[in-house]
C-alpha cells in the first residue's frame, strides 16, 4: 500500500525493505539468550566453499552450486546489508515497521510466529 501512496518516490526504483537485519552470529547470540542453551557451532570457511564450488562447476559437477550459494549468502563481501546502501531501507517511507532481533527471536521461540 505504501508504494501506491508514494508513486513519485517509488516509481522505477528498487526498494529495500527488512523487518530486521542481523548476522548469523547475532541470531545465534539471541537464540542462546532466549533459550538459555549454548548451541553447538560448526564453523566453515567461505573461501573454501567458494573454491570447492568453483572447482566442481569447472568439472561439470553442478553440486558445486550449493557451496557457491553459501559463499554468496554468508560471505562478508556480499553487500547483503541493504541498510548500508545509499538508498537505505524504504520501510519508513512505506509505513512498514522494523523489529528488534531479540523480539523476533523471542516470539518465534515462544511459538507466536510460524
C-alpha positions in Angstrom: 0.0 0.0 0.0 2.9 2.4 0.8 4.1 2.1 -2.8 0.8 3.3 -4.1 0.8 6.2 -1.6 4.2 7.4 -2.8 4.2 6.9 -6.6 6.8 9.7 -7.3 9.2 8.4 -4.7 8.8 4.7 -5.6 8.4 4.7 -9.4 11.0 2.7 -11.3 13.2 2.2 -8.3 14.5 -0.8 -6.3 13.1 -0.6 -2.8 14.8 -2.4 0.0 12.8 -3.5 3.0 13.6 -5.6 6.1 11.7 -6.2 9.3 15.2 -6.7 10.9 18.7 -7.3 9.8 21.2 -9.5 11.6 24.3 -11.5 11.2 24.4 -15.3 11.8 26.4 -14.6 15.0 23.8 -12.1 16.2 21.0 -14.6 15.6 22.9 -17.3 17.5 23.6 -14.9 20.4 19.9 -14.0 20.6 18.8 -17.7 20.4 21.2 -18.7 23.1 19.9 -15.8 25.3 16.3 -16.7 24.8 16.6 -20.5 25.1 19.3 -20.4 27.8 21.1 -23.1 25.7 24.6 -22.9 24.4 24.3 -24.2 20.8 27.0 -26.2 19.1 28.5 -24.3 16.3 30.3 -25.8 13.3 32.3 -23.1 11.5 33.1 -23.3 7.8 35.4 -21.3 5.6 33.6 -19.2 3.0 36.8 -19.0 0.9 37.0 -22.8 0.9 33.3 -23.1 0.0 33.7 -20.8 -3.0 36.9 -22.6 -4.1 35.3 -26.0 -3.8 32.2 -24.9 -5.6 34.1 -23.3 -8.4 36.3 -26.3 -8.9 33.3 -28.6 -9.0 31.4 -26.5 -11.5 34.6 -26.2 -13.7 34.5 -30.0 -13.9 30.8 -30.1 -14.8 29.7 -31.1 -11.3 26.6 -29.0 -10.6 26.7 -29.9 -6.9 29.2 -27.0 -6.8 26.3 -24.6 -6.9 25.5 -25.3 -3.2 28.9 -24.1 -1.8 28.9 -21.1 -4.1 25.4 -20.1 -2.8 26.7 -20.5 0.8 29.5 -18.1 -0.1 27.0 -15.7 -1.6 24.7 -15.8 1.4 27.2 -15.8 4.2 30.3 -14.1 2.9 31.1 -10.6 4.3 31.6 -9.1 0.8 28.1 -9.8 -0.5 26.7 -6.4 0.2 23.6 -8.0 1.6 23.0 -5.3 4.3 20.7 -3.0 2.5 20.6 -0.6 5.4 24.1 0.5 4.3 23.2 1.1 0.7 22.9 4.8 -0.4 19.1 4.3 -0.7 18.8 2.6 2.7 15.7 0.8 3.7 12.3 2.1 2.4 10.4 0.8 5.5 9.7 4.3 6.9 8.5 5.7 3.6 6.3 2.7 3.0 4.9 2.7 6.6 6.5 -0.7 7.4 7.7 -1.4 10.9 11.1 -2.6 11.9 11.6 -5.0 14.7 14.5 -5.8 17.1 16.1 -9.2 16.6 15.6 -10.2 20.2 11.8 -9.6 20.0 11.6 -11.5 16.7 13.6 -14.5 18.2 11.6 -14.4 21.4 8.3 -14.5 19.6 9.5 -17.3 17.3 10.8 -19.4 20.2 7.5 -18.9 22.1 5.5 -20.1 19.1 3.9 -16.7 18.4 5.3 -16.8 14.8 5.5 -19.6 12.3 
